[in-house]
Amino acid sequence: MKLNTYLHFNGQCEAAFKFYADALGGKIQGMMRFGDSPMAKNVSPDWHNKIIHTTMTVGGIDLMGSDAPPDHFAKPQGFSVTINISDPAEAERIYKTLSPGGNIQMPLQETFWAVRFGQFTDKFGIPWMINCGKQQN
C-alpha cells in the first residue's frame, strides 16, 4: 500500500506544479488536460487547457493534482503537505521559495521538537509545513 497526497486547484494546477517542481527539485511525470480527455465534451471550452490529472515525483514520493471545475472546487482545509527534511539550510531555502505571496501561520523557526519548523498556505491556497527535526540521541 502507498499513500499519496492529491491536491485540487481552482484553475491553477499547471502553474502550481511547475512552481513546486522548481522549488522542490521534483519531476513532473505528465499533465493530462481536460480537452485531451473523454471529459472534453463535459467542460466549457475555456477549461480544455486546464489539468485533469498530473503527477510530480519528489524524493521517491508522488504528489498528484488536478484543476477542479468551479462547481466542484472547495478551498483546501484540514490538512498540510508536510516536508520533513534533515538540512536546516535546505529547510530555509524551501520555506523562502514556497511561502512568498501566501499566508504565514508560523514563521520558520526553532521549536522544542525541531531545528526549523514553519507553517504557511502558499500563493495557490495549499497548506504546507516544513519540519527539520532535532537529532535523537
MDAnalysis code that builds the backbone (N, CA, C; Angstrom):
import MDAnalysis as mda
import numpy as np

u = mda.Universe.empty(411, n_residues=137, atom_resindex=np.repeat(np.arange(137), 3), trajectory=True)
u.add_TopologyAttr("name", ["N", "CA", "C"] * 137)
u.add_TopologyAttr("resid", np.arange(1, 138))
u.add_TopologyAttr("resname", ["MET", "LYS", "LEU", "ASN", "THR", "TYR", "LEU", "HIS", "PHE", "ASN", "GLY", "GLN", "CYS", "GLU", "ALA", "ALA", "PHE", "LYS", "PHE", "TYR", "ALA", "ASP", "ALA", "LEU", "GLY", "GLY", "LYS", "ILE", "GLN", "GLY", "MET", "MET", "ARG", "PHE", "GLY", "ASP", "SER", "PRO", "MET", "ALA", "LYS", "ASN", "VAL", "SER", "PRO", "ASP", "TRP", "HIS", "ASN", "LYS", "ILE", "ILE", "HIS", "THR", "THR", "MET", "THR", "VAL", "GLY", "GLY", "ILE", "ASP", "LEU", "MET", "GLY", "SER", "ASP", "ALA", "PRO", "PRO", "ASP", "HIS", "PHE", "ALA", "LYS", "PRO", "GLN", "GLY", "PHE", "SER", "VAL", "THR", "ILE", "ASN", "ILE", "SER", "ASP", "PRO", "ALA", "GLU", "ALA", "GLU", "ARG", "ILE", "TYR", "LYS", "THR", "LEU", "SER", "PRO", "GLY", "GLY", "ASN", "ILE", "GLN", "MET", "PRO", "LEU", "GLN", "GLU", "THR", "PHE", "TRP", "ALA", "VAL", "ARG", "PHE", "GLY", "GLN", "PHE", "THR", "ASP", "LYS", "PHE", "GLY", "ILE", "PRO", "TRP", "MET", "ILE", "ASN", "CYS", "GLY", "LYS", "GLN", "GLN", "ASN"])
u.atoms.positions = np.array([
    [0.840, -1.173, 0.000],
    [0.000, 0.000, 0.000],
    [0.890, 1.241, 0.000],
    [0.408, 2.281, -0.661],
    [1.137, 3.538, -0.745],
    [0.130, 4.677, -0.611],
    [0.380, 5.615, 0.280],
    [-0.480, 6.785, 0.443],
    [0.133, 7.959, -0.304],
    [-0.688, 8.691, -1.034],
    [-0.229, 9.873, -1.759],
    [-1.187, 11.022, -1.499],
    [-0.667, 12.214, -1.627],
    [-1.483, 13.415, -1.499],
    [-1.960, 13.833, -2.883],
    [-3.251, 14.192, -2.966],
    [-3.847, 14.655, -4.215],
    [-4.417, 16.047, -3.958],
    [-3.912, 17.037, -4.684],
    [-4.301, 18.428, -4.483],
    [-5.263, 18.878, -5.574],
    [-6.252, 19.657, -5.185],
    [-7.210, 20.226, -6.130],
    [-7.018, 21.734, -6.187],
    [-7.057, 22.265, -7.406],
    [-6.829, 23.689, -7.623],
    [-8.009, 24.311, -8.341],
    [-8.109, 25.624, -8.208],
    [-9.162, 26.393, -8.849],
    [-8.647, 26.975, -10.162],
    [-8.139, 26.091, -11.037],
    [-7.657, 26.526, -12.342],
    [-6.179, 26.850, -12.404],
    [-5.422, 26.619, -11.328],
    [-4.002, 26.983, -11.286],
    [-3.076, 25.774, -11.150],
    [-3.562, 24.597, -11.426],
    [-2.769, 23.381, -11.211],
    [-1.449, 23.391, -11.975],
    [-1.488, 23.737, -13.249],
    [-0.257, 23.710, -14.043],
    [0.785, 24.656, -13.474],
    [0.404, 25.879, -13.170],
    [1.343, 26.853, -12.605],
    [1.865, 26.384, -11.257],
    [0.982, 25.831, -10.426],
    [1.390, 25.360, -9.099],
    [2.402, 24.226, -9.215],
    [2.130, 23.232, -10.053],
    [3.030, 22.083, -10.144],
    [4.373, 22.461, -10.767],
    [4.391, 23.378, -11.700],
    [5.671, 23.842, -12.244],
    [6.460, 24.579, -11.166],
    [5.774, 25.373, -10.355],
    [6.395, 26.075, -9.234],
    [6.946, 25.078, -8.216],
    [6.148, 24.064, -7.851],
    [6.591, 23.057, -6.884],
    [7.765, 22.244, -7.416],
    [7.725, 21.872, -8.688],
    [8.833, 21.099, -9.272],
    [10.122, 21.894, -9.199],
    [10.054, 23.173, -9.510],
    [11.235, 24.025, -9.449],
    [11.717, 24.192, -8.009],
    [10.811, 24.454, -7.093],
    [11.158, 24.705, -5.693],
    [11.684, 23.462, -4.993],
    [11.147, 22.304, -5.329],
    [11.469, 21.075, -4.597],
    [12.384, 20.125, -5.362],
    [12.749, 20.483, -6.574],
    [13.569, 19.577, -7.379],
    [12.790, 18.358, -7.831],
    [11.487, 18.529, -8.020],
    [10.637, 17.419, -8.440],
    [10.630, 17.245, -9.950],
    [10.107, 16.116, -10.375],
    [9.986, 15.827, -11.805],
    [8.520, 15.571, -12.116],
    [7.953, 16.400, -12.981],
    [6.573, 16.210, -13.404],
    [6.543, 15.048, -14.389],
    [5.718, 14.058, -14.067],
    [5.649, 12.841, -14.874],
    [4.758, 13.008, -16.103],
    [3.890, 13.981, -16.061],
    [2.983, 14.242, -17.170],
    [1.823, 15.082, -16.702],
    [1.174, 15.747, -17.659],
    [-0.018, 16.541, -17.376],
    [-1.065, 16.219, -18.432],
    [-2.196, 15.734, -17.978],
    [-3.311, 15.463, -18.885],
    [-4.297, 16.621, -18.782],
    [-4.752, 17.085, -19.921],
    [-5.675, 18.223, -19.969],
    [-7.104, 17.754, -20.226],
    [-8.053, 18.519, -19.703],
    [-9.470, 18.197, -19.912],
    [-9.785, 18.061, -21.396],
    [-9.235, 18.971, -22.215],
    [-9.532, 18.963, -23.643],
    [-9.012, 17.757, -24.383],
    [-8.048, 17.047, -23.800],
    [-7.491, 15.845, -24.429],
    [-8.058, 14.569, -23.826],
    [-9.132, 14.701, -23.079],
    [-9.709, 13.549, -22.383],
    [-11.150, 13.323, -22.836],
    [-11.715, 12.190, -22.453],
    [-13.129, 11.957, -22.744],
    [-14.048, 12.977, -22.055],
    [-13.513, 13.736, -21.084],
    [-14.294, 14.746, -20.366],
    [-14.433, 16.044, -21.161],
    [-13.754, 16.177, -22.286],
    [-13.743, 17.427, -23.054],
    [-15.154, 17.941, -23.347],
    [-16.044, 17.056, -23.689],
    [-17.403, 17.482, -24.045],
    [-18.215, 17.920, -22.824],
    [-17.724, 17.612, -21.618],
    [-18.448, 17.931, -20.390],
    [-17.970, 19.213, -19.709],
    [-16.935, 19.852, -20.249],
    [-16.437, 21.097, -19.660],
    [-16.473, 22.197, -20.708],
    [-16.564, 23.415, -20.240],
    [-16.602, 24.546, -21.177],
    [-15.264, 24.655, -21.910],
    [-15.272, 25.208, -23.119],
    [-14.040, 25.318, -23.904],
    [-12.909, 26.051, -23.170],
    [-13.234, 26.996, -22.273],
    [-12.178, 27.699, -21.544],
    [-11.496, 26.803, -20.509],
    [-12.026, 25.598, -20.283],
    [-11.403, 24.643, -19.365],
    [-10.649, 23.534, -20.109],
    [-10.656, 23.532, -21.415],
    [-9.976, 22.471, -22.171],
    [-8.480, 22.422, -21.906],
    [-7.862, 23.547, -21.573],
    [-6.423, 23.569, -21.314],
    [-6.088, 23.362, -19.834],
    [-7.104, 23.251, -18.982],
    [-6.882, 23.007, -17.553],
    [-6.487, 21.548, -17.345],
    [-5.901, 21.281, -16.178],
    [-5.322, 19.959, -15.892],
    [-6.362, 19.034, -15.259],
    [-6.563, 17.878, -15.897],
    [-7.459, 16.863, -15.334],
    [-6.670, 15.926, -14.404],
    [-5.356, 15.797, -14.646],
    [-4.501, 14.994, -13.746],
    [-3.031, 15.268, -14.039],
    [-2.260, 15.383, -12.954],
    [-0.805, 15.465, -13.062],
    [-0.171, 14.758, -11.879],
    [1.049, 14.307, -12.088],
    [1.830, 13.669, -11.034],
    [3.242, 14.234, -11.070],
    [3.760, 14.561, -9.881],
    [5.144, 15.005, -9.739],
    [5.802, 14.098, -8.708],
    [7.019, 13.653, -9.005],
    [7.767, 12.810, -8.082],
    [8.867, 13.632, -7.424],
    [8.907, 13.547, -6.096],
    [9.938, 14.217, -5.294],
    [10.424, 13.216, -4.257],
    [11.706, 12.928, -4.277],
    [12.253, 12.014, -3.277],
    [11.567, 10.662, -3.238],
    [11.149, 10.160, -4.381],
    [10.507, 8.850, -4.442],
    [9.034, 8.855, -4.058],
    [8.473, 10.020, -3.779],
    [7.060, 10.147, -3.400],
    [6.325, 10.905, -4.502],
    [5.117, 10.476, -4.816],
    [4.305, 11.148, -5.826],
    [3.344, 12.133, -5.168],
    [3.329, 13.339, -5.702],
    [2.344, 14.361, -5.360],
    [1.484, 14.513, -6.601],
    [0.167, 14.400, -6.435],
    [-0.726, 14.440, -7.589],
    [-1.700, 15.599, -7.449],
    [-2.287, 15.998, -8.580],
    [-3.238, 17.086, -8.518],
    [-4.023, 17.257, -9.794],
    [-5.002, 18.159, -9.713],
    [-5.834, 18.500, -10.862],
    [-6.539, 19.820, -10.593],
    [-7.103, 20.380, -11.658],
    [-7.991, 21.524, -11.530],
    [-9.394, 20.992, -11.301],
    [-10.047, 21.510, -10.273],
    [-11.428, 21.124, -10.005],
    [-12.338, 22.125, -10.699],
    [-13.276, 21.657, -11.502],
    [-14.206, 22.598, -12.120],
    [-14.848, 23.485, -11.043],
    [-15.166, 24.727, -11.392],
    [-15.655, 25.684, -10.392],
    [-16.788, 25.168, -9.502],
    [-17.687, 24.376, -10.050],
    [-18.795, 23.868, -9.233],
    [-18.381, 22.723, -8.310],
    [-17.129, 22.255, -8.423],
    [-16.623, 21.180, -7.568],
    [-15.461, 21.625, -6.678],
    [-14.974, 22.845, -6.858],
    [-13.811, 23.293, -6.095],
    [-14.196, 23.668, -4.667],
    [-13.384, 23.234, -3.720],
    [-13.504, 23.633, -2.318],
    [-12.116, 24.047, -1.840],
    [-12.053, 25.117, -1.092],
    [-10.785, 25.596, -0.540],
    [-10.158, 24.499, 0.323],
    [-8.864, 24.191, 0.096],
    [-8.214, 23.156, 0.901],
    [-8.214, 23.515, 2.389],
    [-8.560, 22.551, 3.221],
    [-8.527, 22.755, 4.668],
    [-8.464, 21.411, 5.374],
    [-7.965, 21.442, 6.585],
    [-7.923, 20.228, 7.396],
    [-6.723, 19.339, 7.140],
    [-5.722, 19.812, 6.402],
    [-4.510, 19.042, 6.145],
    [-3.378, 20.002, 5.798],
    [-2.163, 19.504, 5.812],
    [-0.995, 20.230, 5.300],
    [-0.109, 19.248, 4.569],
    [0.472, 19.687, 3.476],
    [1.526, 18.905, 2.835],
    [2.766, 19.174, 3.680],
    [3.372, 18.118, 4.190],
    [4.498, 18.272, 5.105],
    [5.787, 17.821, 4.444],
    [6.794, 18.672, 4.557],
    [8.129, 18.342, 4.072],
    [8.988, 18.090, 5.300],
    [9.449, 16.861, 5.461],
    [10.394, 16.520, 6.524],
    [11.777, 16.490, 5.901],
    [12.669, 17.279, 6.464],
    [13.985, 17.456, 5.866],
    [15.032, 17.517, 6.971],
    [16.233, 17.017, 6.701],
    [17.263, 16.980, 7.743],
    [18.237, 18.156, 7.690],
    [18.266, 18.906, 6.613],
    [19.217, 20.005, 6.438],
    [18.535, 21.356, 6.713],
    [18.920, 22.054, 7.794],
    [18.295, 23.336, 8.124],
    [18.424, 24.376, 7.000],
    [19.549, 24.395, 6.308],
    [19.732, 25.359, 5.221],
    [18.751, 25.076, 4.078],
    [18.526, 23.809, 3.782],
    [17.572, 23.448, 2.740],
    [16.140, 23.745, 3.193],
    [15.856, 23.551, 4.469],
    [14.543, 23.918, 5.011],
    [14.307, 25.416, 4.829],
    [15.316, 26.225, 5.114],
    [15.228, 27.684, 4.940],
    [14.981, 28.027, 3.463],
    [15.731, 27.391, 2.570],
    [15.598, 27.672, 1.142],
    [14.188, 27.351, 0.643],
    [13.685, 26.184, 1.017],
    [12.359, 25.769, 0.573],
    [11.288, 26.698, 1.139],
    [11.405, 27.032, 2.417],
    [10.444, 27.948, 3.033],
    [10.432, 29.294, 2.308],
    [11.616, 29.828, 2.039],
    [11.717, 31.127, 1.364],
    [11.234, 31.065, -0.087],
    [11.255, 29.891, -0.685],
    [10.797, 29.726, -2.062],
    [9.283, 29.534, -2.136],
    [8.725, 28.707, -1.254],
    [7.304, 28.364, -1.332],
    [6.370, 29.368, -0.656],
    [6.828, 30.079, 0.360],
    [5.906, 30.889, 1.161],
    [5.560, 32.281, 0.622],
    [6.410, 32.950, -0.188],
    [6.048, 34.298, -0.644],
    [4.710, 34.341, -1.381],
    [3.929, 35.366, -1.067],
    [2.618, 35.525, -1.687],
    [1.531, 34.725, -0.996],
    [1.915, 33.953, 0.010],
    [0.947, 33.146, 0.747],
    [0.618, 33.759, 2.091],
    [0.141, 32.926, 2.997],
    [-0.254, 33.357, 4.329],
    [0.546, 32.559, 5.352],
    [1.380, 33.245, 6.123],
    [2.240, 32.589, 7.116],
    [1.440, 32.331, 8.395],
    [1.375, 31.079, 8.819],
    [0.771, 30.760, 10.112],
    [1.843, 30.722, 11.203],
    [3.036, 30.236, 10.847],
    [4.154, 30.191, 11.790],
    [5.437, 30.358, 11.003],
    [6.187, 31.437, 11.260],
    [7.458, 31.626, 10.563],
    [8.401, 30.452, 10.850],
    [9.296, 30.196, 9.917],
    [10.277, 29.128, 10.104],
    [11.172, 29.497, 11.280],
    [11.235, 28.620, 12.269],
    [11.977, 28.913, 13.493],
    [12.290, 27.624, 14.239],
    [13.119, 27.753, 15.270],
    [13.414, 26.613, 16.129],
    [12.255, 26.409, 17.094],
    [11.941, 25.140, 17.352],
    [10.906, 24.780, 18.316],
    [11.493, 23.739, 19.260],
    [10.700, 23.286, 20.203],
    [11.209, 22.265, 21.121],
    [11.427, 20.926, 20.434],
    [10.782, 20.695, 19.278],
    [10.949, 19.422, 18.567],
    [11.783, 19.533, 17.292],
    [12.047, 20.766, 16.841],
    [12.680, 20.919, 15.536],
    [13.740, 22.016, 15.533],
    [14.772, 21.793, 14.728],
    [15.769, 22.832, 14.474],
    [15.092, 23.961, 13.696],
    [14.196, 23.586, 12.771],
    [13.402, 24.537, 11.998],
    [12.016, 23.946, 11.772],
    [11.001, 24.776, 11.991],
    [9.630, 24.397, 11.686],
    [8.890, 25.652, 11.245],
    [8.117, 25.520, 10.191],
    [7.294, 26.626, 9.729],
    [6.022, 26.107, 9.097],
    [4.989, 26.953, 9.120],
    [3.690, 26.559, 8.582],
    [3.100, 27.745, 7.832],
    [2.603, 27.480, 6.612],
    [2.042, 28.544, 5.782],
    [1.092, 27.947, 4.746],
    [0.298, 28.820, 4.160],
    [-0.518, 28.476, 2.996],
    [0.108, 29.212, 1.830],
    [0.430, 28.501, 0.753],
    [1.144, 29.129, -0.364],
    [0.213, 29.997, -1.220],
    [0.777, 30.619, -2.225],
    [0.020, 31.532, -3.090],
    [-1.066, 30.835, -3.906],
    [-1.050, 29.501, -3.933],
    [-2.080, 28.738, -4.641],
    [-3.157, 28.219, -3.686],
    [-3.016, 28.537, -2.391],
    [-4.007, 28.120, -1.397],
    [-3.742, 26.771, -0.756],
    [-2.553, 26.203, -0.979],
    [-2.217, 24.891, -0.419],
    [-1.474, 25.068, 0.908],
    [-1.942, 24.397, 1.978],
    [-1.270, 24.476, 3.273],
    [-0.034, 23.571, 3.324],
    [1.057, 24.120, 3.868],
    [2.335, 23.414, 3.970],
    [2.883, 23.501, 5.392],
    [3.671, 22.488, 5.761],
    [4.507, 22.528, 6.958],
    [5.893, 22.072, 6.533],
    [6.903, 22.759, 7.027],
    [8.279, 22.329, 6.812],
    [8.843, 21.994, 8.181],
    [9.371, 20.790, 8.303],
    [9.879, 20.300, 9.574],
    [11.287, 19.744, 9.412],
    [12.214, 20.366, 10.123],
    [13.602, 19.891, 10.175],
    [13.842, 19.490, 11.624],
    [13.577, 18.217, 11.912],
    [13.595, 17.721, 13.299],
    [14.962, 17.715, 13.931],
    [14.950, 17.734, 15.259],
    [16.192, 17.648, 16.024],
    [16.658, 16.204, 16.027],
    [17.964, 16.010, 16.052],
    [18.537, 14.668, 16.070],
    [18.228, 13.980, 17.379],
    [17.843, 12.739, 17.308],
    [17.572, 11.940, 18.501],
    [18.855, 11.234, 18.925],
    [19.183, 11.273, 20.204],
    [20.385, 10.586, 20.701],
    [20.012, 9.310, 21.403],
])
